[in-house]
Amino acid sequence: MLGRSPDTLKRWRYEGTGPEYTVINGRVAYDELVLLEMIRANTRLPSVRAAMEDNRGNL
């Protein structure tokens, strides 16, 4: 869902920067809603579109 390798997710867990997770019977699991929120929180507008929206707000 995130398009990242298991190694990247493991590193994120180690660094404390990735999505919240649970460990069930020794296996790491991610809640789908947590992943969707992470995606939403990190979604960025393309720079041209963002500039256009900023200009509309300044009128």
PDB file of N, CA, C and O in Angstrom, chain B, residues numbered from 101:
ATOM      1  N   MET B 101       0.827  -1.196   0.000  1.00  0.00           N
ATOM      2  CA  MET B 101       0.000   0.000   0.000  1.00  0.00           C
ATOM      3  C   MET B 101       0.874   1.263   0.000  1.00  0.00           C
ATOM      4  O   MET B 101       0.540   2.249  -0.658  1.00  0.00           O
ATOM      5  N   LEU B 102       1.975   1.234   0.728  1.00  0.00           N
ATOM      6  CA  LEU B 102       2.865   2.398   0.782  1.00  0.00           C
ATOM      7  C   LEU B 102       3.907   2.389  -0.327  1.00  0.00           C
ATOM      8  O   LEU B 102       4.560   3.401  -0.580  1.00  0.00           O
ATOM      9  N   GLY B 103       4.061   1.255  -0.982  1.00  0.00           N
ATOM     10  CA  GLY B 103       5.056   1.159  -2.045  1.00  0.00           C
ATOM     11  C   GLY B 103       6.487   1.160  -1.516  1.00  0.00           C
ATOM     12  O   GLY B 103       7.401   1.614  -2.204  1.00  0.00           O
ATOM     13  N   ARG B 104       6.684   0.663  -0.317  1.00  0.00           N
ATOM     14  CA  ARG B 104       8.015   0.595   0.291  1.00  0.00           C
ATOM     15  C   ARG B 104       8.372  -0.850   0.573  1.00  0.00           C
ATOM     16  O   ARG B 104       7.496  -1.686   0.795  1.00  0.00           O
ATOM     17  N   SER B 105       9.649  -1.134   0.563  1.00  0.00           N
ATOM     18  CA  SER B 105      10.107  -2.498   0.800  1.00  0.00           C
ATOM     19  C   SER B 105       9.990  -2.853   2.284  1.00  0.00           C
ATOM     20  O   SER B 105       9.952  -1.971   3.142  1.00  0.00           O
ATOM     21  N   PRO B 106       9.933  -4.166   2.576  1.00  0.00           N
ATOM     22  CA  PRO B 106       9.938  -4.585   3.982  1.00  0.00           C
ATOM     23  C   PRO B 106      11.154  -4.054   4.751  1.00  0.00           C
ATOM     24  O   PRO B 106      11.047  -3.743   5.938  1.00  0.00           O
ATOM     25  N   ASP B 107      12.307  -3.950   4.080  1.00  0.00           N
ATOM     26  CA  ASP B 107      13.501  -3.410   4.740  1.00  0.00           C
ATOM     27  C   ASP B 107      13.306  -1.946   5.142  1.00  0.00           C
ATOM     28  O   ASP B 107      13.741  -1.527   6.214  1.00  0.00           O
ATOM     29  N   THR B 108      12.652  -1.179   4.279  1.00  0.00           N
ATOM     30  CA  THR B 108      12.393   0.228   4.605  1.00  0.00           C
ATOM     31  C   THR B 108      11.451   0.324   5.795  1.00  0.00           C
ATOM     32  O   THR B 108      11.683   1.122   6.703  1.00  0.00           O
ATOM     33  N   LEU B 109      10.395  -0.476   5.803  1.00  0.00           N
ATOM     34  CA  LEU B 109       9.458  -0.466   6.932  1.00  0.00           C
ATOM     35  C   LEU B 109      10.158  -0.872   8.227  1.00  0.00           C
ATOM     36  O   LEU B 109       9.888  -0.306   9.286  1.00  0.00           O
ATOM     37  N   LYS B 110      11.047  -1.841   8.141  1.00  0.00           N
ATOM     38  CA  LYS B 110      11.809  -2.269   9.322  1.00  0.00           C
ATOM     39  C   LYS B 110      12.685  -1.128   9.836  1.00  0.00           C
ATOM     40  O   LYS B 110      12.763  -0.887  11.041  1.00  0.00           O
ATOM     41  N   ARG B 111      13.346  -0.424   8.903  1.00  0.00           N
ATOM     42  CA  ARG B 111      14.190   0.705   9.295  1.00  0.00           C
ATOM     43  C   ARG B 111      13.344   1.810   9.934  1.00  0.00           C
ATOM     44  O   ARG B 111      13.744   2.398  10.938  1.00  0.00           O
ATOM     45  N   TRP B 112      12.180   2.090   9.352  1.00  0.00           N
ATOM     46  CA  TRP B 112      11.286   3.100   9.917  1.00  0.00           C
ATOM     47  C   TRP B 112      10.869   2.716  11.339  1.00  0.00           C
ATOM     48  O   TRP B 112      10.808   3.572  12.223  1.00  0.00           O
ATOM     49  N   ARG B 113      10.579   1.420  11.560  1.00  0.00           N
ATOM     50  CA  ARG B 113      10.209   0.986  12.916  1.00  0.00           C
ATOM     51  C   ARG B 113      11.367   1.221  13.873  1.00  0.00           C
ATOM     52  O   ARG B 113      11.172   1.706  14.987  1.00  0.00           O
ATOM     53  N   TYR B 114      12.567   0.879  13.437  1.00  0.00           N
ATOM     54  CA  TYR B 114      13.768   1.056  14.261  1.00  0.00           C
ATOM     55  C   TYR B 114      13.991   2.538  14.579  1.00  0.00           C
ATOM     56  O   TYR B 114      14.332   2.894  15.707  1.00  0.00           O
ATOM     57  N   GLU B 115      13.796   3.393  13.574  1.00  0.00           N
ATOM     58  CA  GLU B 115      14.000   4.828  13.757  1.00  0.00           C
ATOM     59  C   GLU B 115      12.821   5.506  14.452  1.00  0.00           C
ATOM     60  O   GLU B 115      12.949   6.635  14.925  1.00  0.00           O
ATOM     61  N   GLY B 116      11.685   4.834  14.517  1.00  0.00           N
ATOM     62  CA  GLY B 116      10.496   5.417  15.129  1.00  0.00           C
ATOM     63  C   GLY B 116       9.817   6.443  14.234  1.00  0.00           C
ATOM     64  O   GLY B 116       9.104   7.317  14.727  1.00  0.00           O
ATOM     65  N   THR B 117      10.030   6.346  12.919  1.00  0.00           N
ATOM     66  CA  THR B 117       9.473   7.347  12.010  1.00  0.00           C
ATOM     67  C   THR B 117       8.329   6.829  11.151  1.00  0.00           C
ATOM     68  O   THR B 117       7.650   7.626  10.503  1.00  0.00           O
ATOM     69  N   GLY B 118       8.099   5.550  11.126  1.00  0.00           N
ATOM     70  CA  GLY B 118       7.084   4.973  10.249  1.00  0.00           C
ATOM     71  C   GLY B 118       5.709   4.974  10.884  1.00  0.00           C
ATOM     72  O   GLY B 118       5.495   5.567  11.941  1.00  0.00           O
ATOM     73  N   PRO B 119       4.779   4.303  10.223  1.00  0.00           N
ATOM     74  CA  PRO B 119       3.415   4.226  10.747  1.00  0.00           C
ATOM     75  C   PRO B 119       3.362   3.350  12.001  1.00  0.00           C
ATOM     76  O   PRO B 119       4.225   2.500  12.223  1.00  0.00           O
ATOM     77  N   GLU B 120       2.330   3.579  12.812  1.00  0.00           N
ATOM     78  CA  GLU B 120       2.122   2.746  13.994  1.00  0.00           C
ATOM     79  C   GLU B 120       1.889   1.313  13.540  1.00  0.00           C
ATOM     80  O   GLU B 120       1.336   1.079  12.465  1.00  0.00           O
ATOM     81  N   TYR B 121       2.308   0.361  14.355  1.00  0.00           N
ATOM     82  CA  TYR B 121       2.181  -1.049  14.008  1.00  0.00           C
ATOM     83  C   TYR B 121       1.903  -1.859  15.254  1.00  0.00           C
ATOM     84  O   TYR B 121       2.073  -1.377  16.374  1.00  0.00           O
ATOM     85  N   THR B 122       1.479  -3.080  15.057  1.00  0.00           N
ATOM     86  CA  THR B 122       1.298  -4.021  16.160  1.00  0.00           C
ATOM     87  C   THR B 122       2.105  -5.274  15.846  1.00  0.00           C
ATOM     88  O   THR B 122       2.425  -5.552  14.690  1.00  0.00           O
ATOM     89  N   VAL B 123       2.423  -6.011  16.879  1.00  0.00           N
ATOM     90  CA  VAL B 123       3.107  -7.291  16.712  1.00  0.00           C
ATOM     91  C   VAL B 123       2.169  -8.364  17.242  1.00  0.00           C
ATOM     92  O   VAL B 123       1.795  -8.360  18.415  1.00  0.00           O
ATOM     93  N   ILE B 124       1.793  -9.288  16.353  1.00  0.00           N
ATOM     94  CA  ILE B 124       0.882 -10.364  16.710  1.00  0.00           C
ATOM     95  C   ILE B 124       1.595 -11.684  16.427  1.00  0.00           C
ATOM     96  O   ILE B 124       1.947 -11.985  15.287  1.00  0.00           O
ATOM     97  N   ASN B 125       1.797 -12.457  17.480  1.00  0.00           N
ATOM     98  CA  ASN B 125       2.511 -13.741  17.352  1.00  0.00           C
ATOM     99  C   ASN B 125       3.848 -13.576  16.631  1.00  0.00           C
ATOM    100  O   ASN B 125       4.219 -14.411  15.807  1.00  0.00           O
ATOM    101  N   GLY B 126       4.568 -12.503  16.942  1.00  0.00           N
ATOM    102  CA  GLY B 126       5.890 -12.279  16.371  1.00  0.00           C
ATOM    103  C   GLY B 126       5.886 -11.676  14.975  1.00  0.00           C
ATOM    104  O   GLY B 126       6.949 -11.473  14.390  1.00  0.00           O
ATOM    105  N   ARG B 127       4.712 -11.387  14.435  1.00  0.00           N
ATOM    106  CA  ARG B 127       4.618 -10.802  13.088  1.00  0.00           C
ATOM    107  C   ARG B 127       4.147  -9.360  13.191  1.00  0.00           C
ATOM    108  O   ARG B 127       3.251  -9.037  13.971  1.00  0.00           O
ATOM    109  N   VAL B 128       4.759  -8.508  12.400  1.00  0.00           N
ATOM    110  CA  VAL B 128       4.400  -7.090  12.379  1.00  0.00           C
ATOM    111  C   VAL B 128       3.177  -6.912  11.489  1.00  0.00           C
ATOM    112  O   VAL B 128       3.113  -7.460  10.389  1.00  0.00           O
ATOM    113  N   ALA B 129       2.200  -6.136  11.978  1.00  0.00           N
ATOM    114  CA  ALA B 129       0.990  -5.854  11.203  1.00  0.00           C
ATOM    115  C   ALA B 129       0.695  -4.357  11.265  1.00  0.00           C
ATOM    116  O   ALA B 129       0.958  -3.695  12.269  1.00  0.00           O
ATOM    117  N   TYR B 130       0.145  -3.841  10.170  1.00  0.00           N
ATOM    118  CA  TYR B 130      -0.225  -2.430  10.075  1.00  0.00           C
ATOM    119  C   TYR B 130      -1.730  -2.326   9.871  1.00  0.00           C
ATOM    120  O   TYR B 130      -2.307  -3.076   9.083  1.00  0.00           O
ATOM    121  N   ASP B 131      -2.364  -1.398  10.578  1.00  0.00           N
ATOM    122  CA  ASP B 131      -3.784  -1.134  10.406  1.00  0.00           C
ATOM    123  C   ASP B 131      -3.977  -0.327   9.122  1.00  0.00           C
ATOM    124  O   ASP B 131      -3.284   0.665   8.900  1.00  0.00           O
ATOM    125  N   GLU B 132      -4.902  -0.746   8.294  1.00  0.00           N
ATOM    126  CA  GLU B 132      -5.138  -0.077   7.011  1.00  0.00           C
ATOM    127  C   GLU B 132      -5.492   1.392   7.200  1.00  0.00           C
ATOM    128  O   GLU B 132      -5.037   2.236   6.428  1.00  0.00           O
ATOM    129  N   LEU B 133      -6.295   1.716   8.211  1.00  0.00           N
ATOM    130  CA  LEU B 133      -6.673   3.110   8.446  1.00  0.00           C
ATOM    131  C   LEU B 133      -5.470   3.967   8.830  1.00  0.00           C
ATOM    132  O   LEU B 133      -5.395   5.138   8.456  1.00  0.00           O
ATOM    133  N   VAL B 134      -4.536   3.390   9.572  1.00  0.00           N
ATOM    134  CA  VAL B 134      -3.318   4.109   9.947  1.00  0.00           C
ATOM    135  C   VAL B 134      -2.493   4.409   8.697  1.00  0.00           C
ATOM    136  O   VAL B 134      -1.964   5.510   8.545  1.00  0.00           O
ATOM    137  N   LEU B 135      -2.387   3.422   7.801  1.00  0.00           N
ATOM    138  CA  LEU B 135      -1.634   3.633   6.568  1.00  0.00           C
ATOM    139  C   LEU B 135      -2.294   4.687   5.684  1.00  0.00           C
ATOM    140  O   LEU B 135      -1.611   5.536   5.111  1.00  0.00           O
ATOM    141  N   LEU B 136      -3.617   4.633   5.574  1.00  0.00           N
ATOM    142  CA  LEU B 136      -4.331   5.631   4.767  1.00  0.00           C
ATOM    143  C   LEU B 136      -4.155   7.029   5.341  1.00  0.00           C
ATOM    144  O   LEU B 136      -4.011   7.992   4.587  1.00  0.00           O
ATOM    145  N   GLU B 137      -4.163   7.154   6.664  1.00  0.00           N
ATOM    146  CA  GLU B 137      -3.949   8.463   7.299  1.00  0.00           C
ATOM    147  C   GLU B 137      -2.534   8.955   7.043  1.00  0.00           C
ATOM    148  O   GLU B 137      -2.326  10.144   6.800  1.00  0.00           O
ATOM    149  N   MET B 138      -1.552   8.050   7.093  1.00  0.00           N
ATOM    150  CA  MET B 138      -0.178   8.436   6.812  1.00  0.00           C
ATOM    151  C   MET B 138      -0.049   8.943   5.377  1.00  0.00           C
ATOM    152  O   MET B 138       0.619   9.945   5.124  1.00  0.00           O
ATOM    153  N   ILE B 139      -0.691   8.249   4.445  1.00  0.00           N
ATOM    154  CA  ILE B 139      -0.672   8.680   3.054  1.00  0.00           C
ATOM    155  C   ILE B 139      -1.320  10.059   2.923  1.00  0.00           C
ATOM    156  O   ILE B 139      -0.772  10.942   2.263  1.00  0.00           O
ATOM    157  N   ARG B 140      -2.487  10.247   3.550  1.00  0.00           N
ATOM    158  CA  ARG B 140      -3.186  11.530   3.480  1.00  0.00           C
ATOM    159  C   ARG B 140      -2.338  12.651   4.071  1.00  0.00           C
ATOM    160  O   ARG B 140      -2.252  13.736   3.496  1.00  0.00           O
ATOM    161  N   ALA B 141      -1.721  12.396   5.199  1.00  0.00           N
ATOM    162  CA  ALA B 141      -0.933  13.421   5.881  1.00  0.00           C
ATOM    163  C   ALA B 141       0.320  13.809   5.098  1.00  0.00           C
ATOM    164  O   ALA B 141       0.849  14.906   5.278  1.00  0.00           O
ATOM    165  N   ASN B 142       0.792  12.922   4.237  1.00  0.00           N
ATOM    166  CA  ASN B 142       2.019  13.188   3.487  1.00  0.00           C
ATOM    167  C   ASN B 142       1.780  13.495   2.015  1.00  0.00           C
ATOM    168  O   ASN B 142       2.727  13.558   1.231  1.00  0.00           O
ATOM    169  N   THR B 143       0.524  13.686   1.638  1.00  0.00           N
ATOM    170  CA  THR B 143       0.199  14.006   0.247  1.00  0.00           C
ATOM    171  C   THR B 143       0.514  15.476  -0.016  1.00  0.00           C
ATOM    172  O   THR B 143       0.133  16.355   0.757  1.00  0.00           O
ATOM    173  N   ARG B 144       1.201  15.720  -1.097  1.00  0.00           N
ATOM    174  CA  ARG B 144       1.602  17.081  -1.466  1.00  0.00           C
ATOM    175  C   ARG B 144       1.018  17.432  -2.823  1.00  0.00           C
ATOM    176  O   ARG B 144       0.832  16.558  -3.670  1.00  0.00           O
ATOM    177  N   LEU B 145       0.730  18.712  -3.030  1.00  0.00           N
ATOM    178  CA  LEU B 145       0.263  19.199  -4.315  1.00  0.00           C
ATOM    179  C   LEU B 145       1.455  19.449  -5.225  1.00  0.00           C
ATOM    180  O   LEU B 145       2.518  19.847  -4.749  1.00  0.00           O
ATOM    181  N   PRO B 146       1.298  19.221  -6.530  1.00  0.00           N
ATOM    182  CA  PRO B 146       2.366  19.616  -7.448  1.00  0.00           C
ATOM    183  C   PRO B 146       2.604  21.122  -7.317  1.00  0.00           C
ATOM    184  O   PRO B 146       1.667  21.874  -7.049  1.00  0.00           O
ATOM    185  N   SER B 147       3.826  21.557  -7.503  1.00  0.00           N
ATOM    186  CA  SER B 147       4.182  22.949  -7.246  1.00  0.00           C
ATOM    187  C   SER B 147       3.386  23.935  -8.096  1.00  0.00           C
ATOM    188  O   SER B 147       3.037  25.007  -7.601  1.00  0.00           O
ATOM    189  N   VAL B 148       3.088  23.619  -9.340  1.00  0.00           N
ATOM    190  CA  VAL B 148       2.319  24.532 -10.191  1.00  0.00           C
ATOM    191  C   VAL B 148       0.906  24.668  -9.656  1.00  0.00           C
ATOM    192  O   VAL B 148       0.382  25.778  -9.567  1.00  0.00           O
ATOM    193  N   ARG B 149       0.281  23.553  -9.299  1.00  0.00           N
ATOM    194  CA  ARG B 149      -1.077  23.600  -8.763  1.00  0.00           C
ATOM    195  C   ARG B 149      -1.105  24.337  -7.429  1.00  0.00           C
ATOM    196  O   ARG B 149      -2.020  25.120  -7.174  1.00  0.00           O
ATOM    197  N   ALA B 150      -0.118  24.096  -6.583  1.00  0.00           N
ATOM    198  CA  ALA B 150      -0.063  24.772  -5.289  1.00  0.00           C
ATOM    199  C   ALA B 150       0.060  26.279  -5.481  1.00  0.00           C
ATOM    200  O   ALA B 150      -0.583  27.046  -4.764  1.00  0.00           O
ATOM    201  N   ALA B 151       0.876  26.713  -6.438  1.00  0.00           N
ATOM    202  CA  ALA B 151       1.041  28.142  -6.704  1.00  0.00           C
ATOM    203  C   ALA B 151      -0.267  28.749  -7.186  1.00  0.00           C
ATOM    204  O   ALA B 151      -0.626  29.856  -6.784  1.00  0.00           O
ATOM    205  N   MET B 152      -0.987  28.025  -8.051  1.00  0.00           N
ATOM    206  CA  MET B 152      -2.269  28.524  -8.539  1.00  0.00           C
ATOM    207  C   MET B 152      -3.268  28.661  -7.404  1.00  0.00           C
ATOM    208  O   MET B 152      -4.006  29.645  -7.344  1.00  0.00           O
ATOM    209  N   GLU B 153      -3.302  27.693  -6.509  1.00  0.00           N
ATOM    210  CA  GLU B 153      -4.225  27.759  -5.370  1.00  0.00           C
ATOM    211  C   GLU B 153      -3.837  28.871  -4.415  1.00  0.00           C
ATOM    212  O   GLU B 153      -4.716  29.523  -3.853  1.00  0.00           O
ATOM    213  N   ASP B 154      -2.552  29.108  -4.214  1.00  0.00           N
ATOM    214  CA  ASP B 154      -2.105  30.214  -3.370  1.00  0.00           C
ATOM    215  C   ASP B 154      -2.538  31.541  -3.955  1.00  0.00           C
ATOM    216  O   ASP B 154      -2.972  32.431  -3.225  1.00  0.00           O
ATOM    217  N   ASN B 155      -2.424  31.683  -5.268  1.00  0.00           N
ATOM    218  CA  ASN B 155      -2.821  32.939  -5.919  1.00  0.00           C
ATOM    219  C   ASN B 155      -4.306  33.191  -5.797  1.00  0.00           C
ATOM    220  O   ASN B 155      -4.720  34.341  -5.647  1.00  0.00           O
ATOM    221  N   ARG B 156      -5.111  32.164  -5.856  1.00  0.00           N
ATOM    222  CA  ARG B 156      -6.569  32.320  -5.693  1.00  0.00           C
ATOM    223  C   ARG B 156      -6.901  32.792  -4.297  1.00  0.00           C
ATOM    224  O   ARG B 156      -7.806  33.605  -4.112  1.00  0.00           O
ATOM    225  N   GLY B 157      -6.177  32.290  -3.313  1.00  0.00           N
ATOM    226  CA  GLY B 157      -6.432  32.668  -1.924  1.00  0.00           C
ATOM    227  C   GLY B 157      -6.036  34.110  -1.617  1.00  0.00           C
ATOM    228  O   GLY B 157      -6.525  34.698  -0.652  1.00  0.00           O
ATOM    229  N   ASN B 158      -5.148  34.683  -2.441  1.00  0.00           N
ATOM    230  CA  ASN B 158      -4.661  36.040  -2.194  1.00  0.00           C
ATOM    231  C   ASN B 158      -5.489  37.097  -2.891  1.00  0.00           C
ATOM    232  O   ASN B 158      -5.197  38.287  -2.770  1.00  0.00           O
ATOM    233  N   LEU B 159      -6.524  36.685  -3.625  1.00  0.00           N
ATOM    234  CA  LEU B 159      -7.342  37.664  -4.363  1.00  0.00           C
ATOM    235  C   LEU B 159      -8.315  38.355  -3.472  1.00  0.00           C
ATOM    236  O   LEU B 159      -9.077  39.206  -3.932  1.00  0.00           O
TER     237      LEU B 159
END
